[in-house]
């Protein structure tokens, strides 16, 4: 006897292929959205528009001050001085 052109195995294979394609497309879309989110975070614009929070120079000075204090503490530890 001749088998029909569309068998149950063929239907399962086609359904699996369609399902896999849908999953891959959904993951690709999610990946693109994730990359766009990270791009926005790196730009410093999280999609929220509002007033500027302050100068970056002040933040840099505070960070430098913190780093200098850490260096002083590490040097004191290296010299055996209790803080």
C-alpha positions, 0 to 999 in steps of 0.5 A: 500500500501507498502511504499518504503524503501527510503522515502523523510523523510529518505533522509532528515534524512540521509542528515542532519546526513551527514551534521552534521558529516561534521560540527562536523569534521570541528569544531574538526579540527579547535579546534585542530589547535587552541590548536596547535597555543596556544601551540606554543605561550606558547613555545615562538616559533610562527613559526618564526625562527630568532635571539634571541631578547635578554636576559630574565634577562634584561627584568626581571630587567626592570619588577622588576623596574616597580613593585617597582615604582608602589609600591612606588606610591601606598605607597605615595597614601596611606600616602596621599602624592601628587606625 
